[in-house]
Amino acid sequence: RTIYMLGSTVATFQDNSAHGEDNFLILDLGNNAFLDAVMDGVTGHGGEEASQSVVDALAAASIKSPDDVVGVLEEVNAEFYQVGGGRFLLTTVSVALFLEDRLYIISAGDSPVFTVGSDSFQQLAGRVGGFLHAGVARAVGAAETLSNLNRAEIGPAAGDRLVLATDGVTDNIMVGELVDMIRAASTPDDAATQVNGTVASRIEEGALPAQLGRRFRHDDRTGIFRFFNT
């Protein structure tokens, strides 16, 4: 059998004190394969139940391809829509699936995913830095069919760093700042501590850098930081 060379280490943080609607999942699929996911349940629309339901469905599934992930999300979407009619049971989801040295991103809604290399970064899902919230319309549960899933695929290299977050993180830190923090970190734990600490201190001050142009958005925040290595 093929030996896949790329391993990884991972760290997370979560502060769910604002609404209690963020969720995340980390699955070790064996042979260095993994599934990482973040969900941001839509406040006032059954978000807590919705985000937990997506976690449960992904954790229970047998996932051997990106299409398996899509299948789970389509099934959950149909259930949510049947019960909530597009108004209740809504959540974003961003999934990073790593199989055979390929990284597949599948997302609905605006929770960002990006990779950071030594001299570049690539946003693979969601939005970063305070654009209009178009995410709800694309959330799981918002429409009868999940037709506008965002999908991407890359081949990461050793030294690349993968970040999944909810907008409680990325609305309060500029992209450049975040990329610099990830790049400067020596371990995933280091990255998680640095990013979480920065957001926490901004909550305390109640203010953001001028470029973000407004007061702090108080929201749940979740981050997954994964560093690829050989």
N, C-alpha and C positions, 0 to 999 in steps of 0.2 A: 504494500500500500504506500501511497505517497506520504512522505513526511512533510508536514507544513511547518515552515521555519518560524513564522512570526508568533511570538507569545505576547502577553500583555499583563499589566498590573492595573488595578482600578481602585478608586476611592470615591466616596459620595458625601454629600451633605444634604440635609433637608431641614427647613424651618417651616412648619405648617401652622404657625400660631395665628396667622391672619384670618384664614377661612377654613383650613383643614381639608383642602381639595386637591393638592398636589399628590402625586404618587410616582413611584419608580419601581423598576424591576431589573435585576441582574441575574441572568441565567448562564451557567457554565454548561455548554453543550458538548464538552469533551474534545480532545484533539486540538486544543487551543481555540476552538470555536466558541462564540458567545452571542448572547442577545442582551443588549442594554436598551431600556426604554424609559422615557419620562412622559407623564400625563399631567395636564393642568385642567382640572374640572372647572366648568363654567359656573361661576358664582351665581346663586339664585336659580340655577337650572339643574338641580340634582347632581352637581359636579362631583361631590364626594363619592356618591354611590357609583356614578359613571366611571370615574377614574379607577376605583377599586375593581369594578367589573372587568375593565380592560386588562388590568394586572392578572386577575384570576384566569381569564380566558387564555392569555398568552402563556401563563405558567403551566396550564393544564394541557396545552396543545403539543403535538409532536411536530417540531419545526425542523425541517431539513432543507428548506429553500425559502427565498424571499416570497414566493407565491403562497407558501403556507402562512406566512405572516399576513399577507393581504387577505387570504381566506378567513382567518380569525377576525380581522378587523371588519370585514364585510358582514360576517355573521353577527358580531356584536352590534354593528350599526343597525342592522335589520331589527334586532331585538329592541334596541333603544327607541328606534323610530316607531315601532309598533306600539310601545307603551307610552312614549312621550310626545309623539306626533311632531317632532322637530323642535319642540319648545322645552322639553324636559329630558334629563339624562344626556347631557352634552359634555364632551371632554376633548381636549387636544390629545394627540399621541404622536410621539416621535420615536421610532425604533431604529437602532443600529444593529444589524445582523452581520456577524463576521464568520464566514465559512470559506475554508480552503484558500486562505490569504486574500479573499475579496471582501470588501466592506459594502454592504447594501443598506441604504437609508430608505425608510418608508415612513411618511408622515402625513397627518391630517391636522390642520390648524397651524398655529404660529409658534410652537415651541422649537427654539433653534437647535441645530446640530452643526458643528463645524470641526474641521481638522486643522491642526496647527503644525506646520513643518518648521525647519530651522530658519527659513527665509521667506515663507509664504503662508497664507492660510486660505481656507476654502470653506465658504458657507454652503451647507448641503441641504438645509431645511430651515423653515421658519423665518423669523425676522429678528434683527438685532437693533436696538436703539430707537425706540419711541416712534415708529411710524404708526399710521392709523391701525386700529385693531380690526383687521379683516378676518381674523382667525375664527371667530364664532361661526361664520357661514360655512366654513370648511371643516368644522369639528365633527368628530364621530357622533352620530345621532341627529345631526342637523337636517339631513335630507334622506329621502327614501333609499337612495343608493349612494354608495361612497365612490362617486365617479371621479373626484378630483384629488386623489392621493398624489402626493409629491413623491417621486422616486429618483434615487441617484445611486451610482455605483462607482467605487474607486478601488484602486489597489494600493493600500497604504504601505509605507516603508518603515523599517526600524527607526525609531526616533520620532515618528509622527505621534501626535497627541489628539485624542478624540474627546470632544466635549458635547454633552447633551445637557440642556438646561430648560428651565421654565422662565417666563418673562419677568418673574419677580427678581431674577438675576439680571437679565440682559436689558431690562428697562432702566436699570440703575447703575450700570457700568458701561462705558463706551467700548465699542468693538476693539479699538486699538489698545485700550487699557487691559482688556480681558486677554487678548492675544499675548501681550507682553508678560502678563502674570503667568500664563500657561507656559510660555517659553522659558521664563526664568526659573520655574519650579524644578526642583531636583527629583521629586516624586509626585505621584498623584495626590497623596495626602497633603503634601506641601501646597499643591495647586488648590485643593479644596479649602484648606485653611485660609489661604491668602484671599481667594475670591469671596468666600463667605464672610471673612473678617471685614473686607472692604465694604460690602453691602451693609453689614451690621453697623459699622461706624457711620455710614451715611444715614441710616435710619435714626441713629442717636442724634446726629446733627440736624436731621430733618431737611437736609439740602443736598443738591447734586452739583457737579461741575456745570458751569454755565453752558457748555456745549449741549448738555442734555436738556437744558432750557426750561426746567420746571421743578416743582417740588417732587420729593421722593414718592414713588408709587408703593404704597404699603400692600404687599401681596405675599402669598406663600412663595417660598423659593426652594428650588431643588437643583442640584448639579451632579452630573456623573463625569468623572475625569479618568480617562484611560490612556495609558502610555504604552505604545507598541515597542517591543524589543525582540532581540534574537536570543 
